[in-house]
Amino acid sequence: MLKQDDPEWVLVTRTIARLRARIVAIVSGMVAGFGLFAATLWLVIKGGPNVGQNLGLLRAYYPGYSVTWGGSLLGLLYGALTGALLGWSVAGLYNFLARRRSDRP
């Protein structure tokens, strides 16, 4: 077991990276938003008799969302908000656990 004054322990605690929660939230929000936007547009352009029946189930969680041109813009907003919240939460949890781990003797 390493102690806090051991050189190896100091090296380990210095090398644990902390995530910037805002940056992770922005990036994951952009990826999720543009992903849902692109998926919706892909299905609209593809067309067919039953356009986006599976993706259309998201309207249960995202009021007003549909697999249409307008729905793609609303999906961009909903995806960005959901991705940002998830990214911020994951970064916050990681930082909490990393801080807790580095404080242990």
C-alpha positions in Angstrom: 0.0 0.0 0.0 1.4 3.4 -1.0 1.5 6.2 1.5 1.0 9.9 0.7 4.7 10.7 1.1 5.9 8.0 -1.3 7.2 9.4 -4.6 5.1 6.9 -6.5 1.9 8.1 -4.8 2.8 11.7 -5.6 3.4 10.8 -9.2 0.1 8.9 -9.5 -2.0 11.8 -7.9 -0.4 14.3 -10.3 -1.1 12.2 -13.4 -4.8 11.7 -12.8 -6.4 13.9 -15.3 -9.3 16.1 -14.4 -12.0 16.6 -17.0 -13.4 20.0 -17.7 -17.1 19.4 -17.3 -18.2 22.4 -19.4 -16.0 21.3 -22.3 -17.2 17.7 -22.1 -20.8 19.0 -22.0 -20.4 21.2 -25.0 -18.7 18.5 -27.1 -21.1 15.7 -26.1 -24.1 18.0 -26.7 -22.8 18.9 -30.2 -22.2 15.2 -31.0 -25.6 14.1 -29.7 -27.5 17.0 -31.3 -25.9 16.7 -34.7 -26.3 12.9 -34.5 -30.0 13.1 -34.0 -30.3 15.8 -36.6 -28.5 13.8 -39.2 -30.4 10.6 -38.4 -33.7 12.3 -38.7 -32.7 14.0 -42.0 -31.4 10.7 -43.4 -34.7 9.0 -42.8 -36.7 12.0 -44.2 -34.6 12.0 -47.4 -34.7 8.2 -47.7 -38.5 8.2 -47.5 -40.6 5.2 -47.7 -44.0 4.0 -46.5 -43.1 3.9 -42.8 -40.5 6.7 -42.4 -38.6 6.4 -39.1 -41.1 4.4 -37.1 -38.4 3.4 -34.6 -36.8 6.9 -34.3 -40.3 8.3 -34.1 -40.7 6.6 -30.7 -38.5 9.4 -29.3 -41.6 11.6 -29.2 -42.5 9.8 -25.9 -39.5 11.6 -24.4 -39.2 14.6 -26.6 -42.5 16.4 -26.9 -43.1 17.7 -30.4 -40.4 15.6 -32.0 -41.2 13.8 -35.3 -39.3 12.4 -38.2 -39.8 15.5 -40.4 -37.8 18.5 -41.6 -39.0 20.5 -38.7 -38.6 17.6 -36.3 -34.9 17.4 -37.3 -34.4 20.9 -35.9 -36.2 20.1 -32.7 -34.2 16.9 -32.5 -31.0 19.0 -32.8 -32.1 21.0 -29.8 -33.3 18.0 -27.7 -30.2 16.0 -28.6 -27.9 18.8 -27.7 -29.6 19.3 -24.3 -29.6 15.6 -23.5 -26.0 15.1 -24.6 -24.8 18.1 -22.7 -26.5 17.0 -19.5 -25.1 13.5 -19.8 -21.6 14.7 -20.7 -21.6 17.1 -17.7 -22.8 14.4 -15.4 -20.2 11.9 -16.5 -17.4 14.4 -16.2 -18.6 15.5 -12.8 -18.8 11.9 -11.6 -15.3 11.1 -13.0 -13.8 14.2 -11.3 -15.5 13.3 -8.0 -14.1 9.7 -8.1 -10.7 10.8 -9.3 -10.5 13.4 -6.5 -11.7 10.8 -3.9 -9.2 8.3 -5.2 -6.3 10.7 -5.1 -7.1 11.8 -1.5 -6.8 8.3 -0.2 -3.6 7.3 1.5 
